[in-house]
Structure formats: structure tokens, C-alpha cells
Amino acid sequence: MKVSMGSLNPAKIEGARRALLRLYSDVEIVPMPVRSKVPAQPFGKDTIKGAIWRATSAFSQDVELSIGIEAGLFRCGGAGGYLDFQVAAVFDGTHHTMGFGPGFAYPPSVIEEVLEGREVGEVMEGISGIKGLGERGGAVHFLSRGAISRVELSEMAVLMAMIPRIRGELYG
């Protein structure tokens, strides 16, 4: 199966590859440089819009599916008042299916800086001392001391987005 990916981020690409290899024996992912039409630090619905835009923009007649993944902050209770989710959109040229990966909280000090206009990645690179953190294990890898990575969050988001395709007979 040939799939385009609306990102050049290695963690997102590997997460999508792992998800699809759970479902298909042969997967080729073609990364595409796609500019998101949402703010650099998306919140709430902008995160969903970003994933849809990435998947739609990456689609071509040369592929069966395209995938967009966008990470963003969603308002809720708990530490800092926001959770970070990876949102995946899978597009077949006609319909999108959506999925979320597990959400996690940032330290309140990170959220404070983000609400003042900084990007999570920038703040977390400063805290961790790791350049390109978001393209490696991600902030979740640093915060969890390696227990989970951004690759795994992306993998789960793509798998959740594939459920209506796996059981298409139930979704119409």
C-alpha cells in the first residue's frame, strides 16, 4: 500500500508506518512537505483542522491514502489546564477518518509560556536541552523518562483514525 504523509517529521512518519504495518503487510510511506494552515502552536479545533489539511494536501492519485498528523493543546482540567494530543486524519480522496492518540499534560510552567505566545517545542527544547526534540522522541519521551515516545503517540492516533476503515461495514 502506498501512502503519502503530510509531514517530513521522522517521528510522525515512523508512527504512521508502524500503525499501517499492523494492518497491511506491505506499506510505502511517501513524506510530503506540507505547510499547515493553522498556527504554529495549535489549540483545540485548529489541531483537528491542521491534521485534515495535512492529509488533504498530501493526497494524490498515486496513493491509496494520505495521512496528516497535528499535535495540539486541548483545554481540560488537571496540571496546567491543557492536554497535548496527536490528531491523525486519514484521507482516501473522498472521505476523512479521524483519530486521537493518548493525551498528556505539560508542567504548568510550560503552559504559562505557551499562553504567552511561545511554542511548546521551543519551551521544551529549553527545558530538556535537546535540539529537535519534536522530531525525535518528543516532549512526551523526555517528560516520561523514555516510557513513551512521540512515535508511539502518532502510531496510536493513526490506528484510531483507521478504525472506520478496518470495520467499514459498520460505519457505512
C-alpha positions in Angstrom: 0.0 0.0 0.0 1.4 3.4 -1.0 0.5 6.2 1.4 1.5 9.9 1.4 2.3 11.7 4.6 1.7 15.4 5.1 4.9 15.9 7.0 8.6 15.4 6.9 8.8 14.8 10.7 10.5 11.5 11.2 8.6 10.7 14.4 5.2 11.2 12.7 6.3 9.2 9.6 7.6 6.3 11.7 4.4 6.3 13.9 2.2 6.1 10.7 4.4 3.4 9.3 4.1 1.3 12.4 0.3 1.7 12.6 -0.1 0.7 8.9 2.2 -2.3 9.3 -0.2 -3.6 12.0 -2.9 -3.7 9.3 -1.1 -4.3 6.0 1.9 -6.5 5.1 3.4 -4.0 2.6 3.5 -0.3 3.3 5.3 2.5 1.5 5.1 6.0 3.0 5.9 9.0 0.9 6.7 12.1 3.0 5.4 15.3 1.5 6.4 18.9 2.6 3.0 20.4 3.6 2.5 23.7 5.3 -0.1 23.6 7.9 -2.7 26.3 7.6 -3.1 26.5 11.4 -1.0 28.5 13.9 2.5 27.1 14.8 1.1 26.2 18.2 -2.5 25.0 17.6 -5.2 24.7 20.2 -8.4 22.7 20.1 -10.2 22.6 16.8 -7.2 24.2 15.0 -5.3 20.9 15.8 -8.1 18.9 14.0 -8.1 21.3 11.1 -4.3 21.0 10.8 -4.5 17.2 10.6 -7.2 17.4 7.9 -5.3 20.0 5.9 -2.1 18.0 6.0 -3.9 14.8 4.9 -5.8 16.5 2.1 -2.8 18.4 0.8 -0.6 15.3 0.7 -3.1 13.3 -1.3 -2.5 12.4 -5.0 -3.8 9.8 -7.4 -0.6 7.9 -7.0 -1.5 6.8 -3.4 -4.3 4.9 -1.8 -4.4 7.0 1.3 -2.8 10.1 2.8 -2.2 10.9 6.4 -1.9 14.1 8.3 -0.9 14.3 12.0 -1.1 17.5 14.0 -0.2 17.9 17.7 -2.0 20.5 19.7 -3.3 21.5 23.1 -6.9 20.9 24.3 -8.4 22.7 27.3 -9.3 20.5 30.2 -8.7 20.1 33.9 -5.6 18.9 35.6 -2.0 20.1 35.7 -1.7 23.2 33.6 -5.3 23.0 32.4 -4.4 21.6 28.9 -3.6 18.2 27.4 -1.4 17.6 24.4 -2.9 15.2 21.8 -1.7 13.9 18.4 -4.6 14.1 16.0 -4.5 12.0 12.8 -6.6 12.4 9.7 -6.6 9.7 7.0 -7.9 10.7 3.6 -8.8 8.5 0.6 -9.5 11.2 -1.9 -13.1 11.5 -0.8 -13.5 10.9 3.0 -11.5 11.7 6.1 -11.4 9.5 9.2 -10.0 10.9 12.4 -8.3 9.6 15.5 -6.6 10.9 18.6 -3.5 9.5 20.4 -3.3 9.4 24.2 -3.1 12.8 25.8 -0.6 14.1 28.3 -0.1 17.2 30.5 2.8 19.6 30.3 4.2 21.1 33.5 2.2 24.3 34.4 5.3 26.5 33.7 5.4 25.2 30.1 1.7 26.0 29.6 2.2 29.5 31.1 4.9 30.2 28.5 2.8 28.8 25.7 -0.1 31.0 26.7 2.3 34.0 26.5 2.9 33.1 22.8 5.8 30.6 22.7 5.6 27.2 21.0 5.6 24.1 23.2 8.6 22.7 21.2 10.7 25.8 21.8 9.9 25.8 25.5 10.6 22.0 25.9 13.8 22.2 24.0 14.9 24.8 26.5 14.0 22.7 29.5 15.4 19.4 28.1 18.4 20.8 26.3 17.6 18.6 23.3 17.5 20.4 19.9 14.9 19.0 17.5 13.1 17.3 20.4 9.8 17.1 18.4 11.4 15.2 15.6 12.9 12.7 18.0 11.2 11.1 20.9 9.2 14.3 21.5 8.4 16.1 24.8 6.4 13.1 26.0 9.6 11.0 25.8 11.5 13.5 27.9 8.7 14.0 30.4 8.0 10.3 30.8 11.7 9.5 31.1 11.5 7.3 28.0 8.4 5.3 28.9 6.6 6.5 25.7 7.6 8.4 22.6 6.0 10.7 20.1 6.3 7.8 17.6 4.0 5.7 19.8 1.5 8.6 20.2 1.4 9.1 16.4 1.0 5.4 15.9 -2.0 5.2 18.2 -3.6 8.3 16.6 -3.3 6.7 13.1 -4.6 3.4 14.3 -7.6 5.2 15.8 -8.2 7.0 12.5 -8.1 3.7 10.7 -10.8 2.0 12.8 -13.7 3.1 10.5 -11.7 1.8 7.5 -10.9 -1.5 9.3 -14.6 -2.1 10.0 -16.1 -0.2 7.1 -19.1 -2.4 7.0 -20.1 -1.0 10.4 -19.5 2.7 9.5 -21.4 2.9 6.2 
